[in-house]
Amino acid sequence: MNILEVKNMSFSFKNNCVFKDFSMSFEKGKIFALLGHNGAGKTTFIRLCLGLLKEQKGKILYFDNPNISYVPDRGGLFEFLTVEQNLNIFLKLNKVGDVNKREYSEKILIEWGLLNKKNTQVRYLSMGQKQRLSLIVAEVNDPDIIFLDEPSSSIDISSQELLNHHMKKLRDEGKTIILSSHDIQLIENVADTILVINNGEIKYVEDISKIINLTSIYNHYTNEDTYENN
């Protein structure tokens, strides 16, 4: 069953066409990976789906009124507040009761290896720890769809392993994840469906189980001879 459909979407920045008649259906309980070079439109696509940008042609349709969360590549946290204070703010915004809030905070911080950092200001966390906290606060509204923009950017190995495990767990719970990434290893480990985007168009869509060499696929459909794994 589809939870999101994009139909013939077009969008331009001034005279620069980002998308041309972009159409795609996103099913419940799957992880979709958007793959493309810098400037291909991956982040713009996410912002269009979130309503942060307005499509100029076509439609973006959600079904069953889903809860939606977004984890940007950078930012989204209160840098001068502690880990626990950040979490409490987002729990309050999502109207989680005080008793449940205390129980949830301890449980989720243990799960993500951040309990010993709960009184640390976010500005003093490593990039991996900040990304863990961003994922935590993105889940407090029990989202049906989670948009992740470069979720593995600049994170350490232990955070990467937690990220991989947690995304699979969310998928198994029926959540839909749409992520943009340059990390081939991440995509190969967690994605169900790959979308290669180039020059404002979907050039290739396939189940990961049917792909033998994702790097070659990327190079072929983006007309690049080399691929940088950032």
C-alpha positions as CSV (number, residue, x, y, z in Angstrom):
1,M,0.0,0.0,0.0
2,N,1.4,3.4,-0.9
3,I,1.8,6.1,1.7
4,L,3.2,8.8,-0.7
5,E,2.8,9.4,-4.4
6,V,4.6,12.1,-6.4
7,K,2.9,12.7,-9.8
8,N,4.5,14.6,-12.7
9,M,6.2,17.0,-10.3
10,S,8.3,19.8,-11.9
11,F,10.3,22.4,-10.0
12,S,12.8,25.1,-11.0
13,F,15.0,27.6,-9.3
14,K,14.8,30.6,-11.6
15,N,15.9,29.2,-14.9
16,N,17.5,26.1,-13.4
17,C,15.2,23.1,-13.8
18,V,15.6,20.7,-10.8
19,F,12.8,18.2,-11.6
20,K,11.0,17.4,-14.9
21,D,7.8,15.4,-14.6
22,F,9.1,13.5,-11.6
23,S,6.8,10.6,-10.6
24,M,7.3,7.9,-8.0
25,S,5.2,5.8,-5.5
26,F,6.5,5.1,-2.0
27,E,5.2,2.1,-0.2
28,K,4.7,1.6,3.5
29,G,7.3,-0.3,5.4
30,K,10.2,0.2,3.0
31,I,13.5,2.1,2.8
32,F,14.0,4.2,-0.3
33,A,17.4,5.6,-1.1
34,L,17.8,8.7,-3.4
35,L,21.2,8.5,-5.1
36,G,22.7,11.3,-7.2
37,H,25.6,13.7,-7.6
38,N,25.7,17.0,-5.6
39,G,23.0,19.3,-7.1
40,A,21.0,16.4,-8.5
41,G,18.0,17.6,-6.4
42,K,17.9,15.1,-3.6
43,T,17.5,17.6,-0.8
44,T,15.1,19.7,-2.9
45,F,12.9,16.7,-3.4
46,I,12.8,16.1,0.4
47,R,11.9,19.8,1.0
48,L,9.2,19.6,-1.6
49,C,7.7,16.6,0.1
50,L,7.8,18.4,3.5
51,G,6.1,21.5,2.1
52,L,9.2,23.7,2.7
53,L,9.1,24.3,-1.1
54,K,6.1,24.4,-3.3
55,E,5.9,22.3,-6.4
56,Q,5.2,24.3,-9.5
57,K,3.6,21.5,-11.5
58,G,2.2,18.1,-10.5
59,K,1.0,16.7,-7.1
60,I,2.5,15.3,-3.9
61,L,-0.1,13.1,-2.3
62,Y,0.0,11.5,1.2
63,F,-2.4,8.8,2.2
64,D,-3.9,8.0,5.6
65,N,-2.8,11.3,7.1
66,P,0.7,10.1,8.2
67,N,2.9,11.6,10.9
68,I,6.1,12.9,9.3
69,S,9.6,13.5,10.6
70,Y,12.7,15.0,9.1
71,V,16.3,14.7,10.0
72,P,18.4,17.3,8.1
73,D,22.1,16.9,7.3
74,R,23.0,19.7,9.8
75,G,21.2,21.5,12.5
76,G,17.8,20.9,14.0
77,L,19.0,20.8,17.6
78,F,19.5,23.4,20.3
79,E,23.3,23.6,20.6
80,F,23.5,25.3,24.0
81,L,21.0,23.0,25.7
82,T,21.9,19.5,27.0
83,V,20.9,16.2,25.4
84,E,18.2,15.7,28.0
85,Q,16.8,19.2,27.6
86,N,16.7,18.8,23.8
87,L,14.8,15.6,24.2
88,N,12.4,17.0,26.8
89,I,11.6,20.0,24.5
90,F,10.6,17.7,21.6
91,L,8.7,15.4,23.9
92,K,6.7,18.4,25.3
93,L,6.0,19.6,21.7
94,N,4.6,16.2,21.0
95,K,2.5,16.2,24.2
96,V,4.1,13.1,25.8
97,G,3.1,13.0,29.5
98,D,5.6,13.5,32.4
99,V,5.6,9.8,33.5
100,N,6.0,8.5,30.0
101,K,8.5,11.2,29.3
102,R,10.9,10.0,32.0
103,E,10.6,6.4,31.1
104,Y,11.0,7.1,27.4
105,S,14.0,9.4,27.8
106,E,16.0,6.8,29.8
107,K,15.1,3.9,27.5
108,I,15.9,5.7,24.3
109,L,19.1,7.3,25.5
110,I,20.3,3.8,26.7
111,E,19.3,2.4,23.3
112,W,21.4,5.0,21.4
113,G,24.3,5.0,23.8
114,L,23.8,8.6,25.0
115,L,22.7,8.1,28.6
116,N,26.2,9.2,29.9
117,K,25.8,12.4,27.7
118,K,22.4,13.4,29.0
119,N,23.8,16.4,30.9
120,T,26.2,17.5,28.1
121,Q,25.4,20.5,25.9
122,V,24.9,19.5,22.3
123,R,27.7,21.7,21.1
124,Y,30.2,19.4,22.8
125,L,28.9,16.2,21.2
126,S,30.7,14.5,18.3
127,M,29.1,14.5,14.9
128,G,28.0,10.9,15.4
129,Q,26.4,11.7,18.8
130,K,24.6,14.7,17.4
131,Q,23.2,12.6,14.6
132,R,22.0,10.0,17.1
133,L,20.2,12.7,19.0
134,S,18.7,14.1,15.8
135,L,17.3,10.7,15.0
136,I,15.9,10.3,18.6
137,V,14.0,13.6,18.5
138,A,12.7,12.8,15.0
139,E,11.0,9.7,16.4
140,V,9.1,11.1,19.4
141,N,6.0,11.7,17.3
142,D,5.9,8.0,16.3
143,P,6.3,9.0,12.6
144,D,4.9,6.9,9.7
145,I,7.4,8.5,7.3
146,I,10.9,9.7,8.1
147,F,13.0,11.8,5.7
148,L,16.8,11.5,6.3
149,D,19.1,13.9,4.5
150,E,22.7,12.4,4.4
151,P,22.2,10.5,7.7
152,S,25.7,9.0,7.7
153,S,27.6,12.2,7.0
154,S,30.7,12.5,9.2
155,I,29.6,9.9,11.8
156,D,31.8,7.3,13.5
157,I,31.6,3.6,13.0
158,S,29.7,2.8,16.1
159,S,27.0,5.5,15.2
160,Q,26.9,4.0,11.7
161,E,26.1,0.5,13.1
162,L,23.4,1.9,15.4
163,L,21.9,3.9,12.4
164,N,21.8,0.8,10.2
165,H,20.2,-1.3,12.9
166,H,17.7,1.3,13.8
167,M,16.6,2.0,10.3
168,K,15.9,-1.7,9.7
169,K,14.0,-1.9,13.0
170,L,11.8,1.1,12.0
171,R,11.2,-0.5,8.6
172,D,10.2,-3.8,10.3
173,E,7.7,-1.8,12.4
174,G,6.0,-0.6,9.2
175,K,7.7,2.8,8.9
176,T,8.6,4.3,5.6
177,I,12.1,5.8,5.3
178,I,13.2,8.1,2.4
179,L,16.9,8.9,2.6
180,S,19.4,10.8,0.5
181,S,23.0,9.6,0.7
182,H,26.3,9.4,-1.0
183,D,27.2,6.5,1.2
184,I,27.2,3.4,-1.0
185,Q,27.8,1.0,1.9
186,L,24.9,2.5,3.9
187,I,22.5,2.2,0.9
188,E,23.6,-1.4,0.2
189,N,23.1,-2.4,3.8
190,V,19.7,-0.9,4.5
191,A,17.8,0.2,1.4
192,D,15.0,-1.8,-0.3
193,T,14.7,0.4,-3.4
194,I,17.2,2.6,-5.1
195,L,16.4,5.7,-7.1
196,V,19.2,7.2,-9.2
197,I,18.5,10.9,-10.0
198,N,20.3,12.9,-12.7
199,N,19.4,16.2,-14.4
200,G,16.0,16.4,-12.7
201,E,14.9,13.0,-13.8
202,I,14.7,9.5,-12.3
203,K,17.1,7.5,-14.4
204,Y,16.9,4.2,-12.6
205,V,14.7,2.5,-10.1
206,E,15.3,-1.0,-8.8
207,D,15.0,-3.3,-5.8
208,I,18.4,-3.6,-4.1
209,S,18.2,-7.4,-4.2
210,K,18.4,-7.2,-8.0
211,I,21.5,-5.0,-8.1
212,I,24.9,-6.6,-8.4
213,N,27.1,-3.5,-8.5
214,L,25.6,-0.3,-7.3
215,T,28.6,1.9,-8.0
216,S,28.6,0.8,-11.6
217,I,24.8,1.6,-11.8
218,Y,25.5,5.1,-10.4
219,N,28.3,5.8,-12.8
220,H,26.3,4.6,-15.8
221,Y,23.2,6.6,-15.1
222,T,24.9,9.8,-14.0
223,N,27.5,9.7,-16.8
224,E,30.4,9.8,-14.4
225,D,33.5,7.7,-14.6
226,T,34.4,8.0,-10.9
227,Y,32.4,7.9,-7.7
228,E,33.4,9.5,-4.5
229,N,32.1,7.8,-1.4
230,N,31.7,10.7,1.0
